[in-house]
Amino acid sequence: MRRIIILKYLVLFVVAATTFFLFYQYPAPADRILNIQNYFITVSGIISGIVIAYLAAKLFNIKQERENRQLILNKLSKKLTSFRRVLYCIIKSYNFWVEYDKLKQFKREFADLNYQRLHKQGTKTDALKAKYYAQQDDLQISDTTVDLFLAMEAIYGEGEFDTFGDWVFSPNIHFNYSIEELERMSEPANQIWYYLEGRYGKHTEGLINEKGISKLHENNLYLWVSEIDPKFQMKDFDRRLIGDIANEFYTTYIPHLIQLTERNQASLPKSFNILFWNLITIFGIGVIFPLFIQCVSLSNSNNIALTLSAVGIIVVAFVNLIFDFYIIMNREIHPIN
């Protein structure tokens, strides 16, 4: 590809130098300039029409691809919303947390301490985090309970421990998630798996009740679990079920959401911009400029000089367009990942 680009600029230089030399040495007579302008407008108009048609088709394809990705995004986002609802059930189930009363005290005193702040390196620059570590003995709550709870809260949504999640029980409410939100949820999802499945016996055993879901939330929980993936529907509730779901989001759903969101938020392809500016050059110099010349009164010498200069620019622009099309087609066939 680099050789093609080098060849492109070499050919453009040769074509520009040759064209302007010939026009300077052997200019067309004044009685042929009007015909040259008319042919010039016709050819430039045809080329512009071809480029416009290609760009329109390309734009339609880009729009269609984004709409298709958005359908997948909506489906995955709905799964993530269902997972957040599941975590709400667990956060609110006092049977699940052995240290539930201590968690309430922790949230009252450290409502602004979230998962990101807790895991940020260093405590000297974060007075709240330093205060938490200084008062751990007074709180009498394990680090693991706090860490697991904050990981769930980071995905469900940070807020007061005793608040009622109005959106949770509204089935028609769903969300689209930004890349920043998804990135904030990724590591907490892995942390949930780590405590509930990966290292349960080492860290979490005795701190949670494996099947301690509140009866108030049990029916809703199974509904939302089935919305995430039907394969989870037949499983009984326990910490492994939540760990498996969290792992699914960490390894598959959230990375896929981030990738699709990035692609849908991306600007137009570079090839589109390249052809667009080629179009502007050809249409502006090859159509608009000759029409403007024909609308004003110029001396023969000025008319000849302006017309031939415009022709020279367009000849170079045509050659540049041919090379750009070749480069773009080559990239379409052999995309660079």
Buried (B, 14 or more C-beta within 10 A) or exposed (E): EEEEEEEBEEBBEEBBEEBBEEBEEEBBEEEEBBEBBEEBBEBBBEBBEEBBEBBEEBEEEBEEEBEEBBEEBEEBBBBBBBBBBBBBBBBBBBEBBBBBEBBBBBBEBBEEBBBEBBBEEEBEEBEBBEEBEEEEEEBEBBEBBBBBBBBBBBBBBBEEBEEEBEBBEEEEEBEEBEEEBBEBBBBBBBBBBBBBBBEBEEBBEEBBBBEBBBEEBEEBBBBBBBBBBEEBEEEEBBBBBBBBBBBBBBBEBBEBBBEBBEEBEEEEBEBBEBBBEBBEBBBBBBBEBBEEBBEEEBEEEEBBBBBBBBBBBBBBBBBBBEBBBEBBEEBEEEEEE
